[in-house]
């Protein structure tokens, strides 16, 4: 381990030196003497293989005794006499093993990353401040601290984090602080609120309003509807039609001017270039099967949230045991409690709901002062928030963010992210701006004993909207599409809306009793994979942009499976089967004739025909299909979109597939720049010939296999190569249940059988420690890559002498 870390230190030091010398805008401008100091520098972060984390600690703020037992994977098992003390211990542990990660994520959320990394993060910081991230966190913190349970949890958690920070010396600082030449700040409850808002941004911050507005303005009404249908024919929604409670007490009213103003084509278009956008693939799978379908007769709950793959990992595995509850699962470094996991009675998990809860409004100001804006025929006063952005090594940057009825003005001619030459102003309305207390949901779920407890807990979830799954030892299974969702008229929020008319506002939120849900359905399972929540019989508009394939395949598999075991569920979570390819390849190859091909083209086509649709790491056909589909999509749409704005929305893959499956004369197969009328046969032939040339080149270079083609990596948050796991040869893909792409995928896999004594398995791609010099930094990646799981050990108080225990931190109240 020491030699491994020496290598990391040398490569990092060389990288840092070169950046410092060669790049005036380097991320790392550090004092190399201090960095390499034997007493305080990088060497102090090298951790012995047999590191003993045992300590005896005393703190005046504790009420009782807390023992934290570490197992052989460095998972802490917190045994607390008092509940509040358990959160103190959790905060201390999060800081001990993940402090820098906690700080950089909350600094980023607050629009303060430039303080540490310099000018390279300035546009990011400006955008996050204009999105109102701190404003949103401040609003939610009011609700969190108004609730005595969540306030106590946050206060004690914060105290634990700060207790660890106070123990740090220059030599014991995490390595990233030394690289960036910075110091940790005191933790606060606001920082925890900021982290939760950062997750809201990641999961409920994606929008394509500007892209869709550009498409509306560029395309005819008929072409737009063809490219962007509002419902996929093959979708199998989260809540099936026969389970849907579709009654609505009232419906939103479309503004009288919508047809003439909102849906009108405007050739001027929208000139906004957004700087940062959450990954649209942020999704997940979850399902729960009833005991009637399992081998044991007990329900089984499965969850694998798909997020960016980073080191340190987004998750920290933990057990919290108090006299009133005993919960195990994964937590967020930065917030108290367990987020996804199980206790003695219940299991719970989440997938992203995918609803559009972030809309934009064009605002007209009276003059350059921006003190007043037009709203409902009158000039209305705005408010201003002065944002001072500190930039490492440079002068402070000042930005004035204007707040309106809708929310902050995010894009205007003052912001570098907007294209020059326009003076329009766009305010953002986002459900995450509203006061809410999501922490209370996790607080209650950790203690839940039955379905009614689950119902009471999930009602606290406002943003991000999630598909909340549940299973219990008593046999109950359930899923609710939970969140604070605006009731929208058809098309509302697809495009930028007029900001001078309140009739375009969200008129009300969908009532709690009209939330689509399932409880012990006759089919014996509930599931979600970010697909559309309900079909068109649901009375409220749900938007257009949902993935379809993973949910369709999960439901197909669960429908025919019976006598299900834990291993069956593990195998399903790791499935590389691409149902999209199963549907698409017949459409593609049936339009091709082998007589039109040369020898190599015939060979590649035959490989595609014989493929079993599994995107395993060694698969050649998976690469052939991916390249062919990309060429086909370009051949269909590139001519029509050749003169379109750069930020125009692109049709979904499933929309093109369904069009090719159902429309033999799909309009866009014709190339508008040629005199001939191309059909599907001609366009398929052209696309495959181009694909064959790419494949031949890749084969010559020895890169014609799916794992190498995808080139997966799990990067350190600072993109330091020596601290990353790169060039991972993995199966899976975005259409598969095992949705691993190059830098995104299952961030935590969990399977829990709710037997009398729950049996659980889980794994995430990383390790418990955030220290690159620790053997616990990335020790789980190999098992995760291979589809292996660890059996999760929910320790009991009687297990204090178990052989798995490798260390003990004893917390006590100081006398």
N, C-alpha and C positions, 0 to 999 in steps of 0.2 A: 504493500500500500504506500509506504514512504517513497519508493522509487517511482511509483505511478504518479504521485503528487509532485515529485520533483520535476518530472516531465511536463506536467501541467504548468508548473510555475515557470519553467524555462520558456515554453512556447508562448505563454501569456505575456511574459516579460518582453520577449522579442517582438510580439505583436504590438504591445503597448508602445514600446520604444519607436518602432517604425511609424505608427500612427502619429505619435507626438512629433517626430522629426519631419515627416513628409506631409502631414495634413494639418493645415492651420485650423480646420473646423473639426478636428478629431473628437470622438466621443470621450477619449481618455487623455486628459492633460494632467498628469500626475507627477509627483516628485519621486523619481526613480530611486533615489537614495533611501527614502523612507520606505518605499515599497519592498526593497530588498534587504532592509534591516533585519538582522537575525533576532533582535529583541522584539520588534514591533511589526515587522513586515509579513509578507505572504507565508514565510516558513512557519509562522506560529499557527497557521490554519491547517497544517498537516495533522491528521488524526490517526493515532495508532489503530491497527486492526482490532486489537482487543480493548479498545477504549471502554473504561468503566464510567458510566454516567451517574453513579450513585452519589448522593449528597444528603446532608442533613441541614435543612434550612429553617430559619425562624423569621416570622414577620408579625408585626404588631397588629395588622389588620385582620388576621385570621380569627375565626370563631372557634375552631376545633382543629382536629388532626386530619391530614390528608396524606395518604401513601400512594405513590405513583410507581407501579411496577412496569418495567420495560421487558417485553418479550424478545425473542431472538431476531425479530425483524424491526426492533426499536419502536414497536407500537406501544404507546403508554396506556396503562389501565389505571384510571383514576379512581381510588377508593376514598370517598370523602364522608366525614361524619356530618358535615353541614353542606347543604346545597350551594350556598354562596361561595364557599371555599373551593368547590369543584371548578367553578368558573375562574377563580383566581389561579388555580393550578393550570387550567387550560390556557389562559393568557400567558402564563410564564413559559409553558412548553412551546406554544406557537412562537413566542419570541426567541426562545433558546435555539430552536431548530429552523425557523423561517423568518427571522426579523427583517432581513433586507428585502425579501420578497414582499412581505406585508407593507413595508414602507414604499417601495417603488410602485406598487399597484395603487396605493392610496394617493401617492404624489401624482401619479398619472391621472387618476380619477379627478383630482382637484385642479388639473391643469398646471402642475408645478414641476413637471419632469425636467424642464429647462434648468431649474436650480441645480440639478445634479449632472445632467448630460450636455448642457449647453444649447447652442442655437439650433442644433439638429431637431430638437423637439418643440421649437417655438410655435410652428403652425398647429401641431397637435394640441399644445396648451391653449392656444387661442380658441381653437374649435371647441374644446371641452368646456372652457369657461363660457363661451357663447351658447353652448347647449344647456348651460345652467346646472352643471353637476353639483357644485357646492350648494347652490340654492335648493336643489332637490334633496340633498342630504340633510340640510338644515331643517327643511320641512318635515322629513321623516323622523329626524331625531326628536322633534317636539312630541310626536306620537309615541315614540319608543320610551322617552323619559317620562311621559305622562302615565305610563303603565308601570305599576310598582314592580311587577315581576321582571319585565325586560330591563327596566332601569337598574335593578339590583344585579341582574346578570351582566349588563354592560359595565357597570361601575366596578364590579369585582374582576371582570375580565381585563379591563383597562389597568386596574391596580396590579394585576399579575404581570402584564406586559411591561409596565414601568418598573416593577421590581427587578425584572431581568435586565432591562436597559441600564438601571443604576449600578448593576454589578459588573458591567463591561469595562474593560481597560483598552488602551490602544492596541495592545497585542492580541486581545481576544475578539476584536471587531470582526464580523464576517468579511470575507475576502473582497466582496464587491465594494464595501465602504472604502477599503484601502485603494482599490483600483480607481475609484471616482474621487478620492480625497475628500470624503464627506463624513458627517457624523449623524448618528440616529437622533431623531427628535423624540420628545416625550409623546407617548400615545394618548389618545383621547377618545371619548365616545363618538365624536364626530368622525374620526378616522374609520371606525367600524361602520358607521352609517355610509361613509363614502365608499367603502369596499362593497357594501351591498348594492349601492347605486351603480358601481362599476359593473356588477353582475347584471343589473337591469339593463345597462347600456349594451353589454355583450349579447344578451338574450332577447331584449325587447327594444333595441336601438336601431335595428336594421330598417331601412326604408328605401323605396325607389320612386318617391314622388317626383323628383326632378327628371329622372330617367323616363318615367311613364308620361310625364307632361311633354317631354321632347318627342316621344313616340306619337302621342296624340296629335301634336302640332305638325309632325312630319308626314304622317300617314293619313290616308282617307279613312272615313269611319268604317267602311267595309273591310279594308285591309287591317285596320287596327283590331277589329273583332276577330278576324281570322288568325292573326298572330298572337293575340292575347285573350283567349277565351276565358270566361270567368268561372268555368267549371270543367273538370276533366271527366270524361265519360266512364273511365275505368276506376275512379277513386273508390276506395272502401273507407269511409270516414271513421274517425275515432269513435263516434257514437252512431251505431247503425240506425237506419230509419225506423226499424221496429222497436227500438229502445228510446227513441227521441221524444221528449216532452216538448212539443212544438207550439204550444199556445203562447200568445203574447197579449198582455193586457193593453198595450199601446205600441204604436210604431212611430219611428221618426218621420218627419215630414220633409220632403225634398223642397228646397227653396224654389220660388217661382221663377227665378232668373237662371236656374241651373242649366236648362237646355240651351238657352241663348248665350250664356256667359261661361259657365263652368265647362261644359262639354264642347264648346265652340273651338274650331281649329284656329290657331294663331301662328302664322308663319314666322313671327318674330322669335318664338321659342323662349326658353329659359336659359340664361347664361350663368350657370352656377357650376363650379367644379368643387365637389366635396373632397376634403382632404383625407379623412379617415372614415371608414365604414366597418361595422362589425361583420365578421365572416357570415355570409348567408347560409353556410352549411351548419351553423351552430344549431344542433338539434339533439336527437337522442332516440333511444328505443326504451320502452318499458312495457311489461305485460305481467299479468297475474293469472294463474290458472287455478280453478277451484279444485277441491279435494276429489270431486267426482271424476276428474280427468287425470289424477296423479296416482302413481304406484303406491305411495304411502297413505293416501287418503287425506293428506294435509295440503293446504294451499301452498303454491310456490310463487314468489314474487321475484321478478328480474328487472334490472335497470342498468343501462349503460349510457350515461350522458356523453354526447359528442362535443368536445370543445377543442380549442387550440392545444397542441401538444408542446409543452414547455418544460424546462427545468429551471428552478425547482417546480415540482408538480403543483397544479392548482389545488390538489387535495392533500389533507393530512389525516391519516387514519388514527382513530382514537376510541377509547371506551370511557364512559363517564358513569360511575356507580355511586348512588347516594342512598340514604335510607328509604327514599320514595320511588326511585326508578333506576333502571340499569340499561343503558343504551350503548350501542356499538355502531360504528359506521365511519363515514368520512366527514371532515369538517373543513371549513374555509379558514386558512390562516388569516386572521383579521376579524373574526366574528365568533361569538360564543355559541356552543351547542353543536349537535350533529345534524348535518344537512340531509344526507341520504343514509338510511341504515335501518336498524331494527332493535327492538327491546325484547323483554320476555314474552310479550303478547302480540306485537304487531310489527309489520315492516312497511316502509314507505319510500317512495321515489318520485322522480319527476322527469318529464320531457318538455321541451319548449313548445308553448302553445302557438307561436307563430302569428298571432293577430297583429294587425296594423294599429299601433297605439301611439304613433308619432306622425303628426301631420304638419304641413307648412301653409302659411298664409302670407299673401303679398300685402305689405303694409305701405300706405301712402303717408308721408310726413308733410307737415305744413311748410316747413322750410329746412334749411341746413342745420338748424339747432337741434332738430329731432325732439323738441320738447312736446310737440302735439302731433297726433296722427288722426286720420279720418276714420270714424267709427259710427255707423248708423246715422250718417248725415251731419255729425257734429265733430268738431275738433276736440279730441280727448287727450288729457295729459298723460305722458309717458313717465316712467321712472328710470333712473340711471344707476348702474352699478359700476364703479370704477375698479378695473382689474389691473393690479400691478404685477407684472410677470417678471420675476427675477431670473436672470440668465447667467449661468456660470461664466465668469471671465468677461462679461460684457455689462453695459448699462441696462438698467431696468427698462422694460417695455410697458407702456400704458395703453390699455384698451378700454373704451367706454362701451359697455353693453347696455342696450336699451331694452327695457321690459314693457310689454304691452298687455292688453287683455288676453292675448293668445299665449304669451310667454316671451322669452327673450328673442331679440332679432339676431338670428344666427349668421345670416349671410347678407352683406351689403358691400358697397364699394370701398369701405374701410378695411375689409378683411381680405387678406392675400389669397384666400381660397377661392374667391370669386373672380371670374374672368373680367378683364379690364374693359372699360367702355360702357358699362351699364350702371345705373344708379338705382336699381330696384332694391327693395328691402324685403327679406323673408323671415318672418317670425315662426318659431317652432312651438307647437303644442304637443306635449308628451305626458302620458299618464304618470310617468315616474316623477314629475314635478310635484304631484299631489302628496300630501301628508299620508303616510301609511306605516304600518308596523309589521312587516313580514317576519321580523325576528320572533314575534309572539307565536307565529305558526310553528316554527321549528321548536320553540320552547314547549308547546303543547304536544306536538307530534312525538317528541322524545319521551313523553310521559303517557302517551295514548294507550288505552287498554282495549278499546272496542271501536266499532264503526261510528258511534255517536261522538266519541272523543275526536276521531278523525274529522268528522263534519265540522265540529266547533273550531278545530285548528285551521283548516284550509280556508275558512272564511276571512282570515287575516291576510291572505295573499292578494295583493293588488297588482303589483308590477315587479318582475315580469310575469305575464300570464303563463301558466304551466298546466300540463296534464298531470294531475296529482293522483298517483296510484297507491293502492292500499290493500293489504291482506292481513288477516288476523287468525290466531290459533282457533277461534271458535268457528272458522269456516268462511267468514265473510270475505268477499273481494269487492273492490269498487274503484271507480275512476271518475274524476270530475275535471272538466276543462275550466279551470278556476282562474279568476283574475278580475280586474276592474276593466271591463271592455265597453267602449262607447257603442251605443246603439246607432248604427249608421244606415242611411238610405243608400240604395244601390249606386255604387261608384264613388261614394263619399270617401275622400282621403286618397283616392288613386292618383290624383293630380294636385298640384298646388292650388289652393283655394283663395277666393277673394277675401282680403282681410278687413274690408270696410263694412261688412254686412254680418251681423250676428246670426242670421239664419243659416250660415255655414258652420256654426259652432256645433260641438257635440251636444245634442239636446238632452240626453240623459244616459246613464250607464245601464247596461242590461241588468235587470233585477236578479238577485241571487237565486230565486226559485225558477228562473228561466235559463239557468246554466245547463248546458248539455252534460249528462252524467249517466253512468251505469252502476247498478248495484245488484250483485248476484244474478247476472243475466243467464237465461236458459242455455246459451251456447257454452257456458262453463269457463269463459275467460274474458278479460278486458285487456285492451292494448292500445298503444299509441306510438307513432313514429313521425310526429310533426305534420301528418297529413291534415287535410281539411277536417275541422271538428265535427261537422254535420253536413248532410246533403242539402239540396235546394229547398226542401220543405221547412228548414229552419227559417223563421221569419226575419231575422236580421242579416244584413249584408256582412259577409265574412271575408271579402277580398278575393284576390286572384292567385296569390303567389304561395303555393304550398307544394312540398315534395309529395310524391304519390307512391313510389315503388316499394320502399321498405315496409310501409304499413300494409300494402297489398300482399306482400310475400309473408310477413309475420302472420297475418290473419289466415292466409291459405294453409300455412303449416300447422297452426294451432287448431284449426277446424278439424283436421283429420287425425291429429295426434291424440292418443289415449294411453293410459298406464304410464304417464310421464314421470321420469326420474330427474334428479338434479343434474345428472350427466347429460340427459337429453337437452336440458335448458342451457347448459354450458356450451354444448355443441351448436345450438341454435344461435346463441349470442356470437359465436365465432364463425357463423356461416358466411362464406364468400360468394354465395350464389347471387348472380345478377339477373333478376327477373326482367329488368328493362331490356337486357340483351336477348333474353328468351323471346320477348315480344317483338323486338326490332329486327333481329336477324332474318326471320322468314320474309319480312317485308322487303328487306334489303337484297337478299340473295335471290329471291324469286323473280326479281326484275333483271337479273343478269344471266347471260348466256355464255357458257364456257368457250364457245367457238370464237368469241370476241377477244379472248385473252391469249397472251404468250405463256411460255412454260412457267415462269416464276409467278405470274398472276394467277394461273390455275392452281399452283401449289398453295398460295396464300388463301385463295378462296376455299379450297378443300379443307384447309385447317379451320377456317371459320365455320364451315358447314358441320364439321365433326366435333366442334367445341361443346363441352358439357355445361357451359355458362358459369363455371366457377372461376372467379378471379384469384386463383392461387398464385403464389409468388413466382412459380416457375412457368406459368402459362404464357405461351406465345400468342394464342388466339385472343386473349384479353387485350393485348396491345394492338393487334390487328383491328379488332372491333372498335377500340377507342379512337384510333387514328381514322378509320373509315367513317365513323359517325361524325367526327369533327369536320372532315372534308365534305361529307354530305350536307351537314348543316350550313357550312359556308357556301356550298354550291346553290343551296335553296335560297338563302337570304341575302348574301353579300351584294348581289346586283341591286336589289331593291333598297338596301341600306347604304349603298356606296357613297351617297352624298348627304347622309344623315349626320346630325351633330354627334360628336364623340361620346357624349354622355347618354345616348339613346338607349332605352331598355332593349334587351335581347329576348326573343321568345324562349320559353322553357323547352327543354328537351322533350318532355312528355307531350307538350302541345304539338310539336312537329310529328312525333311518333303517332299520335292519335289521328292527325290529319292524313298522314301517309297510309294508315290502316283503313281509313273510312272514306277518303276522297281520292278517287282514281285520277282526277284532273285538278289536283291541288294547285291553285293559282301560281304560287311562288316557285314551282318547279321550272317555269319558263324563265329563261334569261332575257331580261328586257332589252339588253344591248345587242342581241343577235336577231337577224331577220327570221330565222327558223323558230318554230314553236316547239320548245323542248318538252318532253314528257318525263315520267319517272324513270323509264328505262335509260334514256340518254343521260340523265343527270346522275343516276347511280353508276353508270359505266364510266363517266368522266371522273366522278369522285373516287371510284375504286382504282382507276389507273394512277391517279395522283398518290393515293394511299400506298400502292405497290412500290412506287419509287422510294417513299419514305421507309417502308419496311425493309427493302433491299439494303438501303444505307445502314439502318440499324443492325441488321443481321451481319453485315460486313464488319461492323464495329463491335459485335458480340454483345449487343444491348437488347436483343429481342426476347426479353422476358419481363413479366409484369412487375416484379419486385424492383429490378434495376430501372425500368422505365419510370416507375413512380418515384423512386429515390426518396423514401420517407426519412424524416429527420425529426428529432426532438431537441429543439434549440434552447440554449440558455437564454434567459430574458434579455440579456445584453448582446445576444448573438455571438458570444465568444466561442469559437470553434472548439477550443480545448476543453470547455465546460459543457459541450453538447454531445449528443449521440447522433451521429450522422450516417448517411448511406445505409439505412436499415432496409433490408430486403424482405418486404412484407406483402402478404396477400390482402384482399379486401379492397373496397372502393366505395365511392359516395352513394351508389345505388344498392349496396349490399348491407345486410344487417351489421356485419363487421366493417363499419364505414370508415376505414383508414384511408386517408389521402396522403399527400406528401407531408403535411404539417398539421393534420387535424384528424380527430377520431375518438374512439372510446376512451374517455379520460378516467373512467372507473367502471369496472365490470363487477356486478354483484348479483348473486343468486341466493335467495333465502327460502328455505322450506320451513313453514310454520308448524312444526311438530310440537309435541308437549314441551320438549326442549328444542328450540329452534336450531337448525343446522344451516350454516351460511358459508359462502365462499366469495372471495373477491380479490381484485388486483387492480393496480393503476400503473401507468408507465413512468416510473420514477423511483423514488425512495423517500423515506421519512425525513432525512436530513437535507437541508439546503446548502450544506458545505461540500463543494466539489472535491475536497480532500478527504471525505468520509466514505467508507464502504457502503454506507446507507444512502448515498446520494442518488444512485441510479441502479441499485441492485435488483430491482424488480423488472427492469425493461426486457431482459432476455425471456423471462417467464411470460410476461405480457405478450411479447412478440410471438411466442410459440402457442398462445392460447391456453396457457396453464393458469391455475388459480391457487391462492393460498386458502386453506380452511381458516375461517375467522374464529378466533378464540375469545368468547365473551367470558372473561374470568369471573369466578365467584369468590367471595371473601375467604372461603375455605381452601382456595388454591394457592395460598401464599408461599408454599414450598414447592410449587410445580417446577419441573426441570426446565421449562421454557423461559423462566424468569432469569434475566441477565443483569438486572440492575434495579435499584430502588432509590427514589428521591422521597425523603420524608419531610413534609411541611408541618411545622408546628407554630403555635402562637407564642411569640416571644414574651418572656416574663417581665 
